[in-house]
Amino acid sequence: MPVRLVLLVTPLLASLVVGQLEPGVPQATQEGPMAKILADFRNGDHAEAVEAAAKLAEQGDPDAFFVLGFAAETGQGAPLSREKALEFYQRAAEGGHLESKYRRALILLHSADADEKKQGRAALEAAAESEPGMAGRILGEAWLQGVVDGDRDVDQAIDWWIRSSESGDSTSDLLLARLYSGEFGFPEKNDPEKALQHIRKAAERGNLGAYVPLGSRLIESDEKSTREEGLKWLHKGIENGQTLGFLLLGAYQETQEKDLESAYQTFLTGAENGQPDCMLAVARFLIKGQGIGKNEAAGVEWLEKSAEAGNAHAHLELAGMLGGREKPDQSAIHQHLLFAAKADLPMAQNALALLYLADDLGGSDPVAAAAWLLRASKSGFAAAQFNLAALYEKGLGIEQNLPLATDLYSQAAGQGHAQATTALARMHAFGVGMKPDLSRAWTLAKIAIDRGDANASKLLETLDGQLTGDQLETAKADYKRLSAPSHDD
């Protein structure tokens, strides 16, 4: 298991604010009736919370107005009403409720009305004078999303996030790190050094979300001291409940330190703390007997736990294990593959398509197979490109399209797929969807054999008897130029 670079998961606040109920007042003030109202709302008792908030709002409570505004904005516990949301947020903001001020500004900023949009922008820019942290962060996100004037402006986003960062806002540091890591597009802004600087700054400011991402980057260093620092940050993340740290630490112990026993114990601790990928790692260790005693039954149990936790790779591996049994449960295999396929795993999508092409489910469904192969092939998965090409060639489950079949065979062959290389050789040999080209067919058949497809040998023998001396010399010259190392299917 390779050490994986952790992507930052800090959401854009413009989306975060709209989607969460987090009053911007000190937690200590949320006592008495307001504490219950907030707890009820968060637990889904929206109508009850709104009714209680309405009574409290009569006393001018800003938290209560915030709840009413949020309910009106989202339609949770009250009818959707943009006007009411703006009104309630205004009342809450007048009472010093910070998030209400920002939510109101964002509603205006997202307006189609130019004057309202200007009001929203002006409110945020005014807030940034005294509260550069959160207001600057929101403005940066608004510019990046193209909310301010319709066009995404990465330079404006960077400028506002830097201002926010300079005021001590660690979330803006994480957003800058994401931007410099290329997560928002703008490849011209990619700068790993700046990304690392901002992750480090966020971590040093105590942002829990930065500990594990910082550690994951540092442990990839060639310098021992830097790796040791990375391990400290991973441990700090783990101590603060960041269970992903177990996965990265275990992977480091497995691949870098070659300490399988320690890696297994780390993965096991992560698994016991509910980390799905750690559960999968424990299952693999047990099934293979890697660094510990082999225990396939226990490994399958962990695979099932990982799958139950929503791990698509665990579903895929369970499908593979079930398929290897003497009497496989095709219905269970189908369910596991379907889950993994819906999670956009190309290998699962390809396997699910092959299952639909077989009769194992009580009849074949080539239309469904073609649909899944289309999805898998878009990711560049060679096996799916090969299988989809075969359907296009035959017109099975999809309208026959020989040029497209040729193109897909070519794409798969370009990745070293042996069977696709043979299929492409056959199409050139027999002129399927194109003019016959025996020299090209001979070259491709020879490469397919090198790549491990013995079925190409018969085609090559046939071509040897058909090529003229000049054609064979041309084919051999092309083979020498195009031949590549063997690849597994």
N, C-alpha and C positions, 0 to 999 in steps of 0.2 A: 504494500500500500504506500504510494508516494505521499510525501508531505505536500499538502495542498495550500495554495495561497488563499487566505481568507478574504473574501470580499466584504467591505463594510456594508452594514445593513441599515444605516441611519436613513430614514425616509425623508423626503423633502417635506419641510414643515408646512408648506402650503397645502399639502395633502394630509399631513399629520394633524394639523389643527382642525380641519374639517371632519376628520374621522374619529376624534377622541373627545372624551369628556374629562378634561383636566383643568379645573379652575385655577387661574393664575393668582392665587392668594396663599399666604402661608398656611400650611396644614394645620397649625395650632388653632386657627380661627374656625376650622371646620368642626365645630363641636355642637352638641345638642341637636336640635331639629335638623340643622343643615347636614350634619354628618349622616343621619339616617336617610335624608333625601338623596344624597349623593350615592350612598350604598345601594338604595333601592333602584336608582336609575342604572347604575353599573350592573346590577343583577338582573336587569330586564324588566323590572316593575315600573315601566315608564309612566303609565297613566297615574298610578298612585303617587309617584315622585312629583309629577307635574302638578297634581292637585295640591299637594302639600306645599310645593314651591310657590304656587299662586297665593296661598294664604300668607306665607312668609314675605312675599314681595310687597304685600300691602303695608308692611312695616319698613319698606325701603331697603331690604337686604340685597346687596349687589350679587351675592352668590345665587340667590333665588332668581333674580332677573336673568343671570347667566343660564341657569337650567331652563328657564322658559324660552330664552332665545335659542338655545341649542335644540330644544324640542321642536320649535317652529321651523328651524333651519333644516332639520333632518327628518321631520315627520314622525318622530318617536314620542308617543304619548300626547301628541297634539297635531292638528292639521298642518300640512306644509304651508308656510306663509313667509315669503321673503320679507314682506313689509313688517310683519310682527317680529321676525328675527332681528331686523335692523333696529326696530324700536326697543326691544328688550335689551339687546346688546348695548345700545346707547345709554339706557338707564343704568345698566351694570357698570359700564365704563365710567360714567359720571361718579359712581361710587368707588372708583379706584380698581375695578376688576380688569387686570391687564389683558387676559386672553380675550375678553369680550371686545376690547378695543381693536385687537388684531383681527378677530373674526369678522367684525363689522367692516373693517378696512378691506379685507380680502373679498367679502361679498361685493363690495362696491368696485374693487379692482377687476373682478371677473365680469362686471356688467358689460352689456353691449352698448350702453349709453356712454358717450364720450365724457360728459360732464361728471357722471358718477365714477367713471374710471379715474378721472383726474382727482376727485375727492378722495378716493381710496389711496391713490399714490401719495397725495399730499399728506394724508393722515399718517401713513407709514413713515414718510420722510421726516415729518415733524417729530414723530415718536423716536426716530433714530437719533435725534439731537440729544435727547436725554436718556434714551434706552437703546444704545447702539447694538447691544448684544442680540436680543431677539428680533427687534425691528429690522436691523441690518441683515440678519439671517433670512427673514421672510422676503425682504426686497431682493436679495440675491437669488432666491429661488424663483421669485416672480419674473425676474429678468431672464433667468435660464429657461423658464417654461414659455416665454413669449407672452406672458399675461399683461405686461405693462403697455407695450405698444404693438403687439402682434408678431414681433420678430424675436427669436431667441438671441440674446446678447450675452455671450459668455464673458466678455471683458467686464461688463457691468456687474455680472454675478460675482466674479472674482473680486472686484473692487469692494462690493458690499460685504462679502464674506471676510475679506481681510480686515475691514473696519470692525466687523463683529468679533473676529478673532482677537484683534488688538485690545478689545474691551474685556476679554476674558471668556468669550463664549466658546466652549470646547466643541459644541455640536457643529459650529461653523468650520472648525478645524477638520472634523470628520468629513464634512461636505467638500471642503477643498481637497482633502486626500482622495476622495472618490473621483472628483473631477480630474485631478492630476494622474489618477490611475486609469483613466479612460472609460469610467463607468457611464458617463453621461454623453459619450460621443466626443466630438472635438479632438480628434487624434493629434492635431497640431499642439494641443496643450499637454499631451502626455509628458510627465516628468516624474519618474520614480523617486528621485531624490527629494523633490518637494513633497510628494505624497507621503514619504516616510517622515519628513520633518513635521508635517501637520498631524500625522497619527501619533507621533511621539509627544507632540505638544498637548494633544487631547488627553493622552494617557497620563502625562505628568500633571495635568490639571485635575486628575481624578475621574475622568470619564470612563466608566466601566466598559462601555462599548468599544473602547480603543485598546484595552489590555491584550486580548487575544489576537486581534489583527496585527498589532505591533509585534507581539511575540512571534507570530507566524512568518513575518517578513525577516525578522532578525535571525531566526534559526536557519535560514537559507544561506546565510553568509559563509564565506570561506574562512573567516577569522574566528578563532576559538572564543575570544573574549566577547565578540558580538553574539555568537550563538549562545553563550552562557547568559548574556543579558536577556536574550529572547526567551530562554527557558524560565528566567525569573518572572518575566511578564506573563508567560503562560500559566505559571503556578499562581501568580497573583489573580489572574482571571478566574482560575479554577476556585480559588479561595473565596471569590466574590460571586460564585454561582454560575460562571460561564462554562457550561458543560462541554461546549465545543473544544475547549482547551484540552480535555482528556483525549479527544480524537487526534489533535495535532501533536500532543506530547507522545502519545502511543506510536503514531506514525514516525515521529523523529527517532524514538528508541528502536523501532523496527528497522528503519531504512538507513539511518545514519550511524547509530551506535551498535546496530546488529545485536541488540540485547532483546531476544524474543520473549524471554520470560518476563522481563520488566514491562515490555510492550503489552503483553497479554494482560498483566495485572492492571495496567493503566486503562486499557480498553474495557476490562471487566468492571472497574470502578465507574467508568463513564456509563457503561451499559446499565449498571445498577442505579445510576442517577438519572436514567431515562433518555440518554443520548442515542438516537436510532442508529447512527452510523457506527457508534461503538458497539452496539448490539450486533451489527453485521460483521464487524471485525472479529468479535469474540466467536461468532458462529464459524467464520472461516478458519480461525485458529483451531477450534475444536474438531472441525470436519477433516482438516488436513493433518492434525496432530502436530502443529507447528510450534515448537518450543515447549510443548506440553504433551500430555498423553492424549491420543486420539479418542474422541468420543462423539461419534456422528449423531447419536440420538440427542445429546445435549446441544450439539451444534444446530440441529434442526429446530429445537425449541427456541434458541435465540434468534434464528432466522424468522421464525413465526412471530416472535415478539417484535422484531424490527419491522416486519411487514405490518403488524397491527398498529405500530406507531407511525405508519405512513411512508416507510422507506421503499421507494420504487425498485431499487436495486435488489432488495431482499425479496420482493415479489418475483422478480425476474429469476433469481437464483432458485427460489422454491419451485418455480415452473420447470426449470432445468432438472432439478433433482427428481421431481415427480415424473418427468418424461423418461427418466432413466430406469424407472421401475419396470418389473416384469408385466404388471397389469396397471398401467398408468391411469389415474383418474383424470380423464380429459376435461371434465367440467371444472375441476379445481385448477387444472393447468390454464384453462381459458380465463378463469377469473383473475388469476395472478398476472397473466400476460396482459389482460385488458387494463388492469390497474397501472401496470408499468408503462403500457403503451400510451395511456392517457396522460401520463407524466412526461411524455415526449422522450422516452428512451428509444432511439432508433432500432437497437437490437431487439427490443420487445415488440416494436411495431412490425418488424420483419418476421419475427417468429409467430406473431399472432396472424399475420397474413398467410403464412404457410399452413397454419392450423386451419384457417378458413378454406384453403385450397384442398386440404385433405378431406376424407370422409369421416374423420374421427368424432365429429360433433353431430353425426346423424345426417350428413349431407354437406356438400361443398358450397361455398358462397364466394365465387370469384369477384363479384362486385365489391363486397366488403374487403376482400384481400387487396384488390387494386387500390381502394381508398387508403388503406393503411400503408401500402407500399409507396403511394404518392407522398405521404407525409414523411416517411422514413428516408426516401430518396432525396428530399429537399435538404436534408441535413448532410448530404454527401456520403451516406453509408453505402459502401460499395456493394454489399450483398443485396441490399434492397434495390439498388439501381439495376443490378443484374436480373433480379426476379421480376421487377417491373418491366424491364426491357422484354423479357420473355412473354409477358402478358400482352404487351403492345404488338409484339411480332405475331402472336397467335390470335389477337383480337379476343382474348379471354377476359371477361369482366370489365372490359374497356374497349373502346373502338380501336380497330387495328390501325397502327401508324408505324410503318416500317422506318421512315427517317428518324422518328423519335426513338424507336427501339435501337437503331444503330448508334444514335447519340448517347443513349444511356449505357449501352454495352461499352462504348468508347470511354465514358467517364469512369466506369467501374474498372475497366482494363487499365486506365491511366493510374489507378491506385494499386495496381498489381494483382487484381482479382483474376485468378487463373481461368475459371470457367467462363468469365466474360470475355477474356482474351480468345478462348477457343470459339465462342459464339461469334465474335467479330471476324475471326478467320473464316468460319463457315459462311458467313454472309458475303464476304469478299470472294470466296471460292465459287459459290453457286449464284452469285449475282442477286441476292435477296435484297430488294429495295435499292439496288445500285448496279452499275456495270461490273461484270466479273473482273477480278484483278488477282490472277493466280500468284504472281510474285508477292503481292502484299499478303495474301492468304498464307503462303508458305512461311513468310517471316513471322506472322502472328502465331501460327500453329507451333513454330519452333520455340517462340517465347513462352507460349502457354505450357509447353512440356517442361521448360525450365522452371516455371512457376508451380509445377506439381500436378498438372492435369493430364493424367495418362490418356484420357479420351482423345486428346489432340493427336496422339501418335498415329492413329488410323487415318485421320485426315491428312497428316503429313506424308504418309506412305502413298496415298492416292495422288497427292499433288506432285510428289517426286516423279511419278510416271507421266505427268501431263505437262510439266514445264519444259520449255526448250532450254538449250544450254545458256543462251543469253539471259532468259528469264531467271534461271536458277542463280546465275552469277549476280544479277541485280538483287534477288531475294537474300542471298547470303551477305551481300554488302550492307543491305538495310538491316539485317539481323545483327550484324556486328555493331552497327551504329545505334540500334534501338534496344538491344538486349539489356536486361537489368537483372540484378540479383533476384533469386527466388523469393516468393512471398507465400505465406500461408493463405488459404482461402479465407 
